Amino acid sequence: MTARRPDLMTPSIDHVVPLSRGGSNHPSNLQLAHLLCNLSKGNRIFPSLVCEAVP
Ligand SMILES: [Zn+2]
């Protein structure tokens, strides 16, 4: 039995200002972050991502 887990180093779309904090879906509010970094960021605001190079 194989459980499929999401790869935590997969790039994912991250909102610089979370939608729940009034952020928009405008591209200027979007950036790439690893799924792991995205999850660990949670609901906080990242002015510019500390996340290292996402391919
Ligand atoms: Zn990262």
mmCIF file of the protein (N, C-alpha, C, O) and its ligand, coordinates in Angstrom:
data_MODEL
# 
_entry.id   MODEL 
# 
loop_
_entity.id 
_entity.type 
_entity.pdbx_number_of_molecules 
1 polymer     1 
2 non-polymer 1 
# 
_entity_poly.entity_id                      1 
_entity_poly.type                           'polypeptide(L)' 
_entity_poly.nstd_linkage                   no 
_entity_poly.nstd_monomer                   no 
_entity_poly.pdbx_seq_one_letter_code       MTARRPDLMTPSIDHVVPLSRGGSNHPSNLQLAHLLCNLSKGNRIFPSLVCEAVP 
_entity_poly.pdbx_seq_one_letter_code_can   MTARRPDLMTPSIDHVVPLSRGGSNHPSNLQLAHLLCNLSKGNRIFPSLVCEAVP 
_entity_poly.pdbx_strand_id                 A 
# 
loop_
_entity_poly_seq.entity_id 
_entity_poly_seq.num 
_entity_poly_seq.mon_id 
_entity_poly_seq.hetero 
1 1  MET n 
1 2  THR n 
1 3  ALA n 
1 4  ARG n 
1 5  ARG n 
1 6  PRO n 
1 7  ASP n 
1 8  LEU n 
1 9  MET n 
1 10 THR n 
1 11 PRO n 
1 12 SER n 
1 13 ILE n 
1 14 ASP n 
1 15 HIS n 
1 16 VAL n 
1 17 VAL n 
1 18 PRO n 
1 19 LEU n 
1 20 SER n 
1 21 ARG n 
1 22 GLY n 
1 23 GLY n 
1 24 SER n 
1 25 ASN n 
1 26 HIS n 
1 27 PRO n 
1 28 SER n 
1 29 ASN n 
1 30 LEU n 
1 31 GLN n 
1 32 LEU n 
1 33 ALA n 
1 34 HIS n 
1 35 LEU n 
1 36 LEU n 
1 37 CYS n 
1 38 ASN n 
1 39 LEU n 
1 40 SER n 
1 41 LYS n 
1 42 GLY n 
1 43 ASN n 
1 44 ARG n 
1 45 ILE n 
1 46 PHE n 
1 47 PRO n 
1 48 SER n 
1 49 LEU n 
1 50 VAL n 
1 51 CYS n 
1 52 GLU n 
1 53 ALA n 
1 54 VAL n 
1 55 PRO n 
# 
loop_
_struct_asym.id 
_struct_asym.entity_id 
A 1 
B 2 
# 
loop_
_chem_comp.id 
_chem_comp.type 
_chem_comp.mon_nstd_flag 
ALA 'L-peptide linking' y 
ARG 'L-peptide linking' y 
ASN 'L-peptide linking' y 
ASP 'L-peptide linking' y 
CYS 'L-peptide linking' y 
GLN 'L-peptide linking' y 
GLU 'L-peptide linking' y 
GLY 'peptide linking'   y 
HIS 'L-peptide linking' y 
ILE 'L-peptide linking' y 
LEU 'L-peptide linking' y 
LYS 'L-peptide linking' y 
MET 'L-peptide linking' y 
PHE 'L-peptide linking' y 
PRO 'L-peptide linking' y 
SER 'L-peptide linking' y 
THR 'L-peptide linking' y 
VAL 'L-peptide linking' y 
ZN  non-polymer         . 
# 
_pdbx_entity_nonpoly.entity_id   2 
_pdbx_entity_nonpoly.name        ? 
_pdbx_entity_nonpoly.comp_id     ZN 
# 
_pdbx_nonpoly_scheme.asym_id         B 
_pdbx_nonpoly_scheme.entity_id       2 
_pdbx_nonpoly_scheme.mon_id          ZN 
_pdbx_nonpoly_scheme.ndb_seq_num     1 
_pdbx_nonpoly_scheme.pdb_seq_num     101 
_pdbx_nonpoly_scheme.auth_seq_num    101 
_pdbx_nonpoly_scheme.pdb_mon_id      ZN 
_pdbx_nonpoly_scheme.auth_mon_id     ZN 
_pdbx_nonpoly_scheme.pdb_strand_id   A 
_pdbx_nonpoly_scheme.pdb_ins_code    . 
# 
loop_
_atom_site.group_PDB 
_atom_site.id 
_atom_site.type_symbol 
_atom_site.label_atom_id 
_atom_site.label_alt_id 
_atom_site.label_comp_id 
_atom_site.label_asym_id 
_atom_site.label_entity_id 
_atom_site.label_seq_id 
_atom_site.pdbx_PDB_ins_code 
_atom_site.Cartn_x 
_atom_site.Cartn_y 
_atom_site.Cartn_z 
_atom_site.occupancy 
_atom_site.B_iso_or_equiv 
_atom_site.pdbx_formal_charge 
_atom_site.auth_seq_id 
_atom_site.auth_comp_id 
_atom_site.auth_asym_id 
_atom_site.auth_atom_id 
_atom_site.pdbx_PDB_model_num 
ATOM   1   N  N  . MET A 1 1  ? 0.852  -1.190 0.000   1.00 0.00 ? 1   MET A N  1 
ATOM   2   C  CA . MET A 1 1  ? 0.000  0.000  0.000   1.00 0.00 ? 1   MET A CA 1 
ATOM   3   C  C  . MET A 1 1  ? 0.884  1.234  0.000   1.00 0.00 ? 1   MET A C  1 
ATOM   4   O  O  . MET A 1 1  ? 1.778  1.388  0.832   1.00 0.00 ? 1   MET A O  1 
ATOM   5   N  N  . THR A 1 2  ? 0.613  2.087  -0.936  1.00 0.00 ? 2   THR A N  1 
ATOM   6   C  CA . THR A 1 2  ? 1.452  3.268  -1.078  1.00 0.00 ? 2   THR A CA 1 
ATOM   7   C  C  . THR A 1 2  ? 0.663  4.530  -0.777  1.00 0.00 ? 2   THR A C  1 
ATOM   8   O  O  . THR A 1 2  ? -0.346 4.818  -1.422  1.00 0.00 ? 2   THR A O  1 
ATOM   9   N  N  . ALA A 1 3  ? 1.123  5.258  0.185   1.00 0.00 ? 3   ALA A N  1 
ATOM   10  C  CA . ALA A 1 3  ? 0.475  6.533  0.474   1.00 0.00 ? 3   ALA A CA 1 
ATOM   11  C  C  . ALA A 1 3  ? 1.166  7.618  -0.341  1.00 0.00 ? 3   ALA A C  1 
ATOM   12  O  O  . ALA A 1 3  ? 2.386  7.769  -0.288  1.00 0.00 ? 3   ALA A O  1 
ATOM   13  N  N  . ARG A 1 4  ? 0.397  8.344  -1.070  1.00 0.00 ? 4   ARG A N  1 
ATOM   14  C  CA . ARG A 1 4  ? 0.994  9.436  -1.848  1.00 0.00 ? 4   ARG A CA 1 
ATOM   15  C  C  . ARG A 1 4  ? 1.025  10.696 -1.000  1.00 0.00 ? 4   ARG A C  1 
ATOM   16  O  O  . ARG A 1 4  ? -0.012 11.225 -0.599  1.00 0.00 ? 4   ARG A O  1 
ATOM   17  N  N  . ARG A 1 5  ? 2.213  11.154 -0.741  1.00 0.00 ? 5   ARG A N  1 
ATOM   18  C  CA . ARG A 1 5  ? 2.324  12.406 -0.001  1.00 0.00 ? 5   ARG A CA 1 
ATOM   19  C  C  . ARG A 1 5  ? 2.781  13.496 -0.941  1.00 0.00 ? 5   ARG A C  1 
ATOM   20  O  O  . ARG A 1 5  ? 3.531  13.235 -1.881  1.00 0.00 ? 5   ARG A O  1 
ATOM   21  N  N  . PRO A 1 6  ? 2.348  14.685 -0.704  1.00 0.00 ? 6   PRO A N  1 
ATOM   22  C  CA . PRO A 1 6  ? 2.863  15.781 -1.519  1.00 0.00 ? 6   PRO A CA 1 
ATOM   23  C  C  . PRO A 1 6  ? 4.333  15.999 -1.203  1.00 0.00 ? 6   PRO A C  1 
ATOM   24  O  O  . PRO A 1 6  ? 4.750  15.948 -0.046  1.00 0.00 ? 6   PRO A O  1 
ATOM   25  N  N  . ASP A 1 7  ? 5.103  16.242 -2.240  1.00 0.00 ? 7   ASP A N  1 
ATOM   26  C  CA . ASP A 1 7  ? 6.517  16.530 -2.055  1.00 0.00 ? 7   ASP A CA 1 
ATOM   27  C  C  . ASP A 1 7  ? 6.659  17.941 -1.483  1.00 0.00 ? 7   ASP A C  1 
ATOM   28  O  O  . ASP A 1 7  ? 6.224  18.919 -2.092  1.00 0.00 ? 7   ASP A O  1 
ATOM   29  N  N  . LEU A 1 8  ? 7.265  18.027 -0.320  1.00 0.00 ? 8   LEU A N  1 
ATOM   30  C  CA . LEU A 1 8  ? 7.335  19.315 0.365   1.00 0.00 ? 8   LEU A CA 1 
ATOM   31  C  C  . LEU A 1 8  ? 8.245  20.312 -0.330  1.00 0.00 ? 8   LEU A C  1 
ATOM   32  O  O  . LEU A 1 8  ? 8.217  21.503 -0.020  1.00 0.00 ? 8   LEU A O  1 
ATOM   33  N  N  . MET A 1 9  ? 9.049  19.835 -1.267  1.00 0.00 ? 9   MET A N  1 
ATOM   34  C  CA . MET A 1 9  ? 9.907  20.771 -1.970  1.00 0.00 ? 9   MET A CA 1 
ATOM   35  C  C  . MET A 1 9  ? 9.326  21.173 -3.320  1.00 0.00 ? 9   MET A C  1 
ATOM   36  O  O  . MET A 1 9  ? 9.983  21.832 -4.125  1.00 0.00 ? 9   MET A O  1 
ATOM   37  N  N  . THR A 1 10 ? 8.103  20.767 -3.545  1.00 0.00 ? 10  THR A N  1 
ATOM   38  C  CA . THR A 1 10 ? 7.422  21.164 -4.763  1.00 0.00 ? 10  THR A CA 1 
ATOM   39  C  C  . THR A 1 10 ? 7.091  22.657 -4.703  1.00 0.00 ? 10  THR A C  1 
ATOM   40  O  O  . THR A 1 10 ? 6.583  23.141 -3.691  1.00 0.00 ? 10  THR A O  1 
ATOM   41  N  N  . PRO A 1 11 ? 7.377  23.386 -5.782  1.00 0.00 ? 11  PRO A N  1 
ATOM   42  C  CA . PRO A 1 11 ? 6.997  24.800 -5.790  1.00 0.00 ? 11  PRO A CA 1 
ATOM   43  C  C  . PRO A 1 11 ? 5.481  24.945 -5.741  1.00 0.00 ? 11  PRO A C  1 
ATOM   44  O  O  . PRO A 1 11 ? 4.748  24.190 -6.380  1.00 0.00 ? 11  PRO A O  1 
ATOM   45  N  N  . SER A 1 12 ? 5.038  25.909 -4.986  1.00 0.00 ? 12  SER A N  1 
ATOM   46  C  CA . SER A 1 12 ? 3.608  26.160 -4.925  1.00 0.00 ? 12  SER A CA 1 
ATOM   47  C  C  . SER A 1 12 ? 3.378  27.663 -4.961  1.00 0.00 ? 12  SER A C  1 
ATOM   48  O  O  . SER A 1 12 ? 4.256  28.453 -4.613  1.00 0.00 ? 12  SER A O  1 
ATOM   49  N  N  . ILE A 1 13 ? 2.203  28.033 -5.379  1.00 0.00 ? 13  ILE A N  1 
ATOM   50  C  CA . ILE A 1 13 ? 1.872  29.456 -5.426  1.00 0.00 ? 13  ILE A CA 1 
ATOM   51  C  C  . ILE A 1 13 ? 1.597  29.954 -4.014  1.00 0.00 ? 13  ILE A C  1 
ATOM   52  O  O  . ILE A 1 13 ? 0.806  29.375 -3.269  1.00 0.00 ? 13  ILE A O  1 
ATOM   53  N  N  . ASP A 1 14 ? 2.259  31.022 -3.675  1.00 0.00 ? 14  ASP A N  1 
ATOM   54  C  CA . ASP A 1 14 ? 2.091  31.581 -2.343  1.00 0.00 ? 14  ASP A CA 1 
ATOM   55  C  C  . ASP A 1 14 ? 1.639  33.026 -2.462  1.00 0.00 ? 14  ASP A C  1 
ATOM   56  O  O  . ASP A 1 14 ? 2.101  33.761 -3.335  1.00 0.00 ? 14  ASP A O  1 
ATOM   57  N  N  . HIS A 1 15 ? 0.744  33.423 -1.587  1.00 0.00 ? 15  HIS A N  1 
ATOM   58  C  CA . HIS A 1 15 ? 0.319  34.821 -1.568  1.00 0.00 ? 15  HIS A CA 1 
ATOM   59  C  C  . HIS A 1 15 ? 1.211  35.592 -0.610  1.00 0.00 ? 15  HIS A C  1 
ATOM   60  O  O  . HIS A 1 15 ? 1.347  35.217 0.555   1.00 0.00 ? 15  HIS A O  1 
ATOM   61  N  N  . VAL A 1 16 ? 1.815  36.661 -1.092  1.00 0.00 ? 16  VAL A N  1 
ATOM   62  C  CA . VAL A 1 16 ? 2.681  37.476 -0.242  1.00 0.00 ? 16  VAL A CA 1 
ATOM   63  C  C  . VAL A 1 16 ? 1.862  37.991 0.934   1.00 0.00 ? 16  VAL A C  1 
ATOM   64  O  O  . VAL A 1 16 ? 2.249  37.839 2.092   1.00 0.00 ? 16  VAL A O  1 
ATOM   65  N  N  . VAL A 1 17 ? 0.725  38.605 0.615   1.00 0.00 ? 17  VAL A N  1 
ATOM   66  C  CA . VAL A 1 17 ? -0.247 38.962 1.645   1.00 0.00 ? 17  VAL A CA 1 
ATOM   67  C  C  . VAL A 1 17 ? -1.384 37.964 1.540   1.00 0.00 ? 17  VAL A C  1 
ATOM   68  O  O  . VAL A 1 17 ? -2.099 37.939 0.539   1.00 0.00 ? 17  VAL A O  1 
ATOM   69  N  N  . PRO A 1 18 ? -1.558 37.148 2.557   1.00 0.00 ? 18  PRO A N  1 
ATOM   70  C  CA . PRO A 1 18 ? -2.583 36.106 2.494   1.00 0.00 ? 18  PRO A CA 1 
ATOM   71  C  C  . PRO A 1 18 ? -3.962 36.691 2.188   1.00 0.00 ? 18  PRO A C  1 
ATOM   72  O  O  . PRO A 1 18 ? -4.295 37.798 2.610   1.00 0.00 ? 18  PRO A O  1 
ATOM   73  N  N  . LEU A 1 19 ? -4.744 35.928 1.452   1.00 0.00 ? 19  LEU A N  1 
ATOM   74  C  CA . LEU A 1 19 ? -6.097 36.375 1.117   1.00 0.00 ? 19  LEU A CA 1 
ATOM   75  C  C  . LEU A 1 19 ? -6.885 36.715 2.373   1.00 0.00 ? 19  LEU A C  1 
ATOM   76  O  O  . LEU A 1 19 ? -7.681 37.655 2.390   1.00 0.00 ? 19  LEU A O  1 
ATOM   77  N  N  . SER A 1 20 ? -6.650 35.935 3.423   1.00 0.00 ? 20  SER A N  1 
ATOM   78  C  CA . SER A 1 20 ? -7.388 36.156 4.665   1.00 0.00 ? 20  SER A CA 1 
ATOM   79  C  C  . SER A 1 20 ? -6.962 37.444 5.355   1.00 0.00 ? 20  SER A C  1 
ATOM   80  O  O  . SER A 1 20 ? -7.577 37.874 6.332   1.00 0.00 ? 20  SER A O  1 
ATOM   81  N  N  . ARG A 1 21 ? -5.902 38.053 4.834   1.00 0.00 ? 21  ARG A N  1 
ATOM   82  C  CA . ARG A 1 21 ? -5.461 39.324 5.403   1.00 0.00 ? 21  ARG A CA 1 
ATOM   83  C  C  . ARG A 1 21 ? -5.668 40.460 4.409   1.00 0.00 ? 21  ARG A C  1 
ATOM   84  O  O  . ARG A 1 21 ? -5.086 41.535 4.547   1.00 0.00 ? 21  ARG A O  1 
ATOM   85  N  N  . GLY A 1 22 ? -6.474 40.216 3.443   1.00 0.00 ? 22  GLY A N  1 
ATOM   86  C  CA . GLY A 1 22 ? -6.813 41.271 2.501   1.00 0.00 ? 22  GLY A CA 1 
ATOM   87  C  C  . GLY A 1 22 ? -5.962 41.276 1.246   1.00 0.00 ? 22  GLY A C  1 
ATOM   88  O  O  . GLY A 1 22 ? -6.044 42.206 0.444   1.00 0.00 ? 22  GLY A O  1 
ATOM   89  N  N  . GLY A 1 23 ? -5.154 40.258 1.070   1.00 0.00 ? 23  GLY A N  1 
ATOM   90  C  CA . GLY A 1 23 ? -4.336 40.165 -0.124  1.00 0.00 ? 23  GLY A CA 1 
ATOM   91  C  C  . GLY A 1 23 ? -5.179 39.883 -1.352  1.00 0.00 ? 23  GLY A C  1 
ATOM   92  O  O  . GLY A 1 23 ? -6.336 39.475 -1.244  1.00 0.00 ? 23  GLY A O  1 
ATOM   93  N  N  . SER A 1 24 ? -4.594 40.103 -2.521  1.00 0.00 ? 24  SER A N  1 
ATOM   94  C  CA . SER A 1 24 ? -5.336 39.891 -3.756  1.00 0.00 ? 24  SER A CA 1 
ATOM   95  C  C  . SER A 1 24 ? -4.738 38.724 -4.530  1.00 0.00 ? 24  SER A C  1 
ATOM   96  O  O  . SER A 1 24 ? -3.705 38.168 -4.157  1.00 0.00 ? 24  SER A O  1 
ATOM   97  N  N  . ASN A 1 25 ? -5.410 38.374 -5.608  1.00 0.00 ? 25  ASN A N  1 
ATOM   98  C  CA . ASN A 1 25 ? -4.898 37.339 -6.495  1.00 0.00 ? 25  ASN A CA 1 
ATOM   99  C  C  . ASN A 1 25 ? -4.095 37.945 -7.628  1.00 0.00 ? 25  ASN A C  1 
ATOM   100 O  O  . ASN A 1 25 ? -3.750 37.255 -8.587  1.00 0.00 ? 25  ASN A O  1 
ATOM   101 N  N  . HIS A 1 26 ? -3.797 39.229 -7.526  1.00 0.00 ? 26  HIS A N  1 
ATOM   102 C  CA . HIS A 1 26 ? -2.993 39.872 -8.554  1.00 0.00 ? 26  HIS A CA 1 
ATOM   103 C  C  . HIS A 1 26 ? -1.597 39.268 -8.568  1.00 0.00 ? 26  HIS A C  1 
ATOM   104 O  O  . HIS A 1 26 ? -1.035 38.952 -7.520  1.00 0.00 ? 26  HIS A O  1 
ATOM   105 N  N  . PRO A 1 27 ? -1.041 39.111 -9.769  1.00 0.00 ? 27  PRO A N  1 
ATOM   106 C  CA . PRO A 1 27 ? 0.297  38.502 -9.881  1.00 0.00 ? 27  PRO A CA 1 
ATOM   107 C  C  . PRO A 1 27 ? 1.338  39.182 -8.986  1.00 0.00 ? 27  PRO A C  1 
ATOM   108 O  O  . PRO A 1 27 ? 2.290  38.536 -8.548  1.00 0.00 ? 27  PRO A O  1 
ATOM   109 N  N  . SER A 1 28 ? 1.169  40.455 -8.717  1.00 0.00 ? 28  SER A N  1 
ATOM   110 C  CA . SER A 1 28 ? 2.159  41.128 -7.877  1.00 0.00 ? 28  SER A CA 1 
ATOM   111 C  C  . SER A 1 28 ? 2.092  40.635 -6.432  1.00 0.00 ? 28  SER A C  1 
ATOM   112 O  O  . SER A 1 28 ? 3.001  40.873 -5.637  1.00 0.00 ? 28  SER A O  1 
ATOM   113 N  N  . ASN A 1 29 ? 1.025  39.961 -6.118  1.00 0.00 ? 29  ASN A N  1 
ATOM   114 C  CA . ASN A 1 29 ? 0.888  39.423 -4.755  1.00 0.00 ? 29  ASN A CA 1 
ATOM   115 C  C  . ASN A 1 29 ? 1.222  37.929 -4.713  1.00 0.00 ? 29  ASN A C  1 
ATOM   116 O  O  . ASN A 1 29 ? 1.108  37.282 -3.673  1.00 0.00 ? 29  ASN A O  1 
ATOM   117 N  N  . LEU A 1 30 ? 1.629  37.407 -5.850  1.00 0.00 ? 30  LEU A N  1 
ATOM   118 C  CA . LEU A 1 30 ? 1.899  35.978 -5.910  1.00 0.00 ? 30  LEU A CA 1 
ATOM   119 C  C  . LEU A 1 30 ? 3.380  35.715 -6.066  1.00 0.00 ? 30  LEU A C  1 
ATOM   120 O  O  . LEU A 1 30 ? 4.093  36.473 -6.724  1.00 0.00 ? 30  LEU A O  1 
ATOM   121 N  N  . GLN A 1 31 ? 3.827  34.652 -5.465  1.00 0.00 ? 31  GLN A N  1 
ATOM   122 C  CA . GLN A 1 31 ? 5.208  34.245 -5.641  1.00 0.00 ? 31  GLN A CA 1 
ATOM   123 C  C  . GLN A 1 31 ? 5.277  32.734 -5.504  1.00 0.00 ? 31  GLN A C  1 
ATOM   124 O  O  . GLN A 1 31 ? 4.335  32.089 -5.045  1.00 0.00 ? 31  GLN A O  1 
ATOM   125 N  N  . LEU A 1 32 ? 6.400  32.191 -5.907  1.00 0.00 ? 32  LEU A N  1 
ATOM   126 C  CA . LEU A 1 32 ? 6.584  30.755 -5.753  1.00 0.00 ? 32  LEU A CA 1 
ATOM   127 C  C  . LEU A 1 32 ? 7.287  30.461 -4.438  1.00 0.00 ? 32  LEU A C  1 
ATOM   128 O  O  . LEU A 1 32 ? 8.266  31.117 -4.081  1.00 0.00 ? 32  LEU A O  1 
ATOM   129 N  N  . ALA A 1 33 ? 6.792  29.503 -3.749  1.00 0.00 ? 33  ALA A N  1 
ATOM   130 C  CA . ALA A 1 33 ? 7.459  29.046 -2.539  1.00 0.00 ? 33  ALA A CA 1 
ATOM   131 C  C  . ALA A 1 33 ? 7.331  27.541 -2.468  1.00 0.00 ? 33  ALA A C  1 
ATOM   132 O  O  . ALA A 1 33 ? 6.349  26.961 -2.931  1.00 0.00 ? 33  ALA A O  1 
ATOM   133 N  N  . HIS A 1 34 ? 8.330  26.922 -1.884  1.00 0.00 ? 34  HIS A N  1 
ATOM   134 C  CA . HIS A 1 34 ? 8.198  25.491 -1.664  1.00 0.00 ? 34  HIS A CA 1 
ATOM   135 C  C  . HIS A 1 34 ? 6.935  25.235 -0.853  1.00 0.00 ? 34  HIS A C  1 
ATOM   136 O  O  . HIS A 1 34 ? 6.528  26.057 -0.032  1.00 0.00 ? 34  HIS A O  1 
ATOM   137 N  N  . LEU A 1 35 ? 6.349  24.128 -1.089  1.00 0.00 ? 35  LEU A N  1 
ATOM   138 C  CA . LEU A 1 35 ? 5.159  23.769 -0.331  1.00 0.00 ? 35  LEU A CA 1 
ATOM   139 C  C  . LEU A 1 35 ? 5.469  23.817 1.168   1.00 0.00 ? 35  LEU A C  1 
ATOM   140 O  O  . LEU A 1 35 ? 4.660  24.288 1.967   1.00 0.00 ? 35  LEU A O  1 
ATOM   141 N  N  . LEU A 1 36 ? 6.635  23.327 1.525   1.00 0.00 ? 36  LEU A N  1 
ATOM   142 C  CA . LEU A 1 36 ? 7.033  23.337 2.934   1.00 0.00 ? 36  LEU A CA 1 
ATOM   143 C  C  . LEU A 1 36 ? 7.112  24.760 3.483   1.00 0.00 ? 36  LEU A C  1 
ATOM   144 O  O  . LEU A 1 36 ? 6.596  25.049 4.563   1.00 0.00 ? 36  LEU A O  1 
ATOM   145 N  N  . CYS A 1 37 ? 7.761  25.637 2.733   1.00 0.00 ? 37  CYS A N  1 
ATOM   146 C  CA . CYS A 1 37 ? 7.917  27.021 3.180   1.00 0.00 ? 37  CYS A CA 1 
ATOM   147 C  C  . CYS A 1 37 ? 6.546  27.692 3.250   1.00 0.00 ? 37  CYS A C  1 
ATOM   148 O  O  . CYS A 1 37 ? 6.255  28.467 4.161   1.00 0.00 ? 37  CYS A O  1 
ATOM   149 N  N  . ASN A 1 38 ? 5.735  27.376 2.282   1.00 0.00 ? 38  ASN A N  1 
ATOM   150 C  CA . ASN A 1 38 ? 4.390  27.929 2.236   1.00 0.00 ? 38  ASN A CA 1 
ATOM   151 C  C  . ASN A 1 38 ? 3.600  27.501 3.475   1.00 0.00 ? 38  ASN A C  1 
ATOM   152 O  O  . ASN A 1 38 ? 2.923  28.311 4.107   1.00 0.00 ? 38  ASN A O  1 
ATOM   153 N  N  . LEU A 1 39 ? 3.699  26.245 3.799   1.00 0.00 ? 39  LEU A N  1 
ATOM   154 C  CA . LEU A 1 39 ? 2.958  25.740 4.951   1.00 0.00 ? 39  LEU A CA 1 
ATOM   155 C  C  . LEU A 1 39 ? 3.496  26.326 6.248   1.00 0.00 ? 39  LEU A C  1 
ATOM   156 O  O  . LEU A 1 39 ? 2.731  26.655 7.154   1.00 0.00 ? 39  LEU A O  1 
ATOM   157 N  N  . SER A 1 40 ? 4.806  26.452 6.332   1.00 0.00 ? 40  SER A N  1 
ATOM   158 C  CA . SER A 1 40 ? 5.383  26.949 7.573   1.00 0.00 ? 40  SER A CA 1 
ATOM   159 C  C  . SER A 1 40 ? 5.139  28.442 7.729   1.00 0.00 ? 40  SER A C  1 
ATOM   160 O  O  . SER A 1 40 ? 5.152  28.977 8.838   1.00 0.00 ? 40  SER A O  1 
ATOM   161 N  N  . LYS A 1 41 ? 4.916  29.107 6.595   1.00 0.00 ? 41  LYS A N  1 
ATOM   162 C  CA . LYS A 1 41 ? 4.611  30.527 6.646   1.00 0.00 ? 41  LYS A CA 1 
ATOM   163 C  C  . LYS A 1 41 ? 3.227  30.741 7.235   1.00 0.00 ? 41  LYS A C  1 
ATOM   164 O  O  . LYS A 1 41 ? 2.994  31.692 7.981   1.00 0.00 ? 41  LYS A O  1 
ATOM   165 N  N  . GLY A 1 42 ? 2.319  29.851 6.892   1.00 0.00 ? 42  GLY A N  1 
ATOM   166 C  CA . GLY A 1 42 ? 0.972  29.930 7.408   1.00 0.00 ? 42  GLY A CA 1 
ATOM   167 C  C  . GLY A 1 42 ? 0.292  31.214 6.996   1.00 0.00 ? 42  GLY A C  1 
ATOM   168 O  O  . GLY A 1 42 ? 0.232  31.541 5.811   1.00 0.00 ? 42  GLY A O  1 
ATOM   169 N  N  . ASN A 1 43 ? -0.206 31.923 7.943   1.00 0.00 ? 43  ASN A N  1 
ATOM   170 C  CA . ASN A 1 43 ? -1.040 33.090 7.670   1.00 0.00 ? 43  ASN A CA 1 
ATOM   171 C  C  . ASN A 1 43 ? -0.259 34.396 7.784   1.00 0.00 ? 43  ASN A C  1 
ATOM   172 O  O  . ASN A 1 43 ? -0.834 35.483 7.722   1.00 0.00 ? 43  ASN A O  1 
ATOM   173 N  N  . ARG A 1 44 ? 1.047  34.276 7.950   1.00 0.00 ? 44  ARG A N  1 
ATOM   174 C  CA . ARG A 1 44 ? 1.837  35.486 8.144   1.00 0.00 ? 44  ARG A CA 1 
ATOM   175 C  C  . ARG A 1 44 ? 2.145  36.158 6.817   1.00 0.00 ? 44  ARG A C  1 
ATOM   176 O  O  . ARG A 1 44 ? 2.020  35.563 5.747   1.00 0.00 ? 44  ARG A O  1 
ATOM   177 N  N  . ILE A 1 45 ? 2.545  37.398 6.921   1.00 0.00 ? 45  ILE A N  1 
ATOM   178 C  CA . ILE A 1 45 ? 2.882  38.151 5.723   1.00 0.00 ? 45  ILE A CA 1 
ATOM   179 C  C  . ILE A 1 45 ? 4.388  38.085 5.485   1.00 0.00 ? 45  ILE A C  1 
ATOM   180 O  O  . ILE A 1 45 ? 5.192  38.401 6.361   1.00 0.00 ? 45  ILE A O  1 
ATOM   181 N  N  . PHE A 1 46 ? 4.739  37.668 4.283   1.00 0.00 ? 46  PHE A N  1 
ATOM   182 C  CA . PHE A 1 46 ? 6.132  37.673 3.878   1.00 0.00 ? 46  PHE A CA 1 
ATOM   183 C  C  . PHE A 1 46 ? 6.350  38.832 2.923   1.00 0.00 ? 46  PHE A C  1 
ATOM   184 O  O  . PHE A 1 46 ? 5.864  38.774 1.793   1.00 0.00 ? 46  PHE A O  1 
ATOM   185 N  N  . PRO A 1 47 ? 7.043  39.862 3.313   1.00 0.00 ? 47  PRO A N  1 
ATOM   186 C  CA . PRO A 1 47 ? 7.299  40.963 2.386   1.00 0.00 ? 47  PRO A CA 1 
ATOM   187 C  C  . PRO A 1 47 ? 8.050  40.447 1.183   1.00 0.00 ? 47  PRO A C  1 
ATOM   188 O  O  . PRO A 1 47 ? 7.636  40.674 0.047   1.00 0.00 ? 47  PRO A O  1 
ATOM   189 N  N  . SER A 1 48 ? 9.137  39.762 1.414   1.00 0.00 ? 48  SER A N  1 
ATOM   190 C  CA . SER A 1 48 ? 9.797  39.055 0.322   1.00 0.00 ? 48  SER A CA 1 
ATOM   191 C  C  . SER A 1 48 ? 10.247 37.737 0.904   1.00 0.00 ? 48  SER A C  1 
ATOM   192 O  O  . SER A 1 48 ? 10.760 37.655 2.020   1.00 0.00 ? 48  SER A O  1 
ATOM   193 N  N  . LEU A 1 49 ? 10.044 36.753 0.137   1.00 0.00 ? 49  LEU A N  1 
ATOM   194 C  CA . LEU A 1 49 ? 10.189 35.415 0.657   1.00 0.00 ? 49  LEU A CA 1 
ATOM   195 C  C  . LEU A 1 49 ? 11.624 35.102 1.061   1.00 0.00 ? 49  LEU A C  1 
ATOM   196 O  O  . LEU A 1 49 ? 12.574 35.447 0.358   1.00 0.00 ? 49  LEU A O  1 
ATOM   197 N  N  . VAL A 1 50 ? 11.760 34.452 2.190   1.00 0.00 ? 50  VAL A N  1 
ATOM   198 C  CA . VAL A 1 50 ? 13.061 34.019 2.654   1.00 0.00 ? 50  VAL A CA 1 
ATOM   199 C  C  . VAL A 1 50 ? 13.451 32.733 1.952   1.00 0.00 ? 50  VAL A C  1 
ATOM   200 O  O  . VAL A 1 50 ? 14.602 32.297 1.967   1.00 0.00 ? 50  VAL A O  1 
ATOM   201 N  N  . CYS A 1 51 ? 12.464 32.168 1.357   1.00 0.00 ? 51  CYS A N  1 
ATOM   202 C  CA . CYS A 1 51 ? 12.625 30.913 0.653   1.00 0.00 ? 51  CYS A CA 1 
ATOM   203 C  C  . CYS A 1 51 ? 13.739 31.013 -0.373  1.00 0.00 ? 51  CYS A C  1 
ATOM   204 O  O  . CYS A 1 51 ? 13.802 31.961 -1.156  1.00 0.00 ? 51  CYS A O  1 
ATOM   205 N  N  . GLU A 1 52 ? 14.606 30.027 -0.357  1.00 0.00 ? 52  GLU A N  1 
ATOM   206 C  CA . GLU A 1 52 ? 15.692 30.025 -1.325  1.00 0.00 ? 52  GLU A CA 1 
ATOM   207 C  C  . GLU A 1 52 ? 15.193 29.497 -2.655  1.00 0.00 ? 52  GLU A C  1 
ATOM   208 O  O  . GLU A 1 52 ? 14.210 28.761 -2.751  1.00 0.00 ? 52  GLU A O  1 
ATOM   209 N  N  . ALA A 1 53 ? 15.921 29.912 -3.669  1.00 0.00 ? 53  ALA A N  1 
ATOM   210 C  CA . ALA A 1 53 ? 15.591 29.633 -5.051  1.00 0.00 ? 53  ALA A CA 1 
ATOM   211 C  C  . ALA A 1 53 ? 14.635 28.474 -5.300  1.00 0.00 ? 53  ALA A C  1 
ATOM   212 O  O  . ALA A 1 53 ? 14.942 27.309 -5.052  1.00 0.00 ? 53  ALA A O  1 
ATOM   213 N  N  . VAL A 1 54 ? 13.496 28.837 -5.788  1.00 0.00 ? 54  VAL A N  1 
ATOM   214 C  CA . VAL A 1 54 ? 12.572 27.837 -6.288  1.00 0.00 ? 54  VAL A CA 1 
ATOM   215 C  C  . VAL A 1 54 ? 12.784 27.792 -7.788  1.00 0.00 ? 54  VAL A C  1 
ATOM   216 O  O  . VAL A 1 54 ? 12.728 28.831 -8.445  1.00 0.00 ? 54  VAL A O  1 
ATOM   217 N  N  . PRO A 1 55 ? 13.021 26.643 -8.333  1.00 0.00 ? 55  PRO A N  1 
ATOM   218 C  CA . PRO A 1 55 ? 13.274 26.529 -9.771  1.00 0.00 ? 55  PRO A CA 1 
ATOM   219 C  C  . PRO A 1 55 ? 12.182 27.141 -10.630 1.00 0.00 ? 55  PRO A C  1 
ATOM   220 O  O  . PRO A 1 55 ? 12.273 27.113 -11.857 1.00 0.00 ? 55  PRO A O  1 
HETATM 221 ZN ZN . ZN  B 2 .  ? 11.547 27.250 0.158   1.00 0.00 2 101 ZN  A ZN 1 
# 
